[in-house]
């Protein structure tokens, strides 16, 4: 999402996309000022036994902004992102990241899994990724678009308040 899309999260989903009303009620109870933290969204997913993407989709459809990414990548004020490159990346972490990362990219879920396996904070993994110039993609909550740059194309975005531009769209969206 771009800054001009803020508050138009529903546009990420095809028309007619539905959500579980009871999940929406629980999400609404946890949201404050139209925002839900990454931590609260993941806790809800765990409690309900649903994928984080289902909670993220529901948040989008309710036009809730996801904030305070546990990897430090987005949703902080005033700097938006708080992750900084690690001064030193332990050899084991560096080795594991290089094994996992494909084409300089790693998913959010892979970072979380690695943090758990190594017994380190999620932010330590994202800081290592910053140092190693690895791009973290595919937020488990769906907070940002998956790049389709491998095809060398971008598709026009839906018109939002009269503004159009080019953007990469998730592979699962119809063109």
Secondary structure, DSSP 8 states (H G I E B T S, - for coil): --GGGTT-GGGGS-TT----HHHHHHHHHH-BTTEEEHHHHHHHHHHHT--HHHHHHHHHHTT-EEES-TTSSS-BTTTB------S---HHHHHHHHHH-BTTEEEHHHHHHHHHHHT--HHHHHHHHHHTT-EEE--TT--S----GGGT--EE---BTTB--EE---TTS--
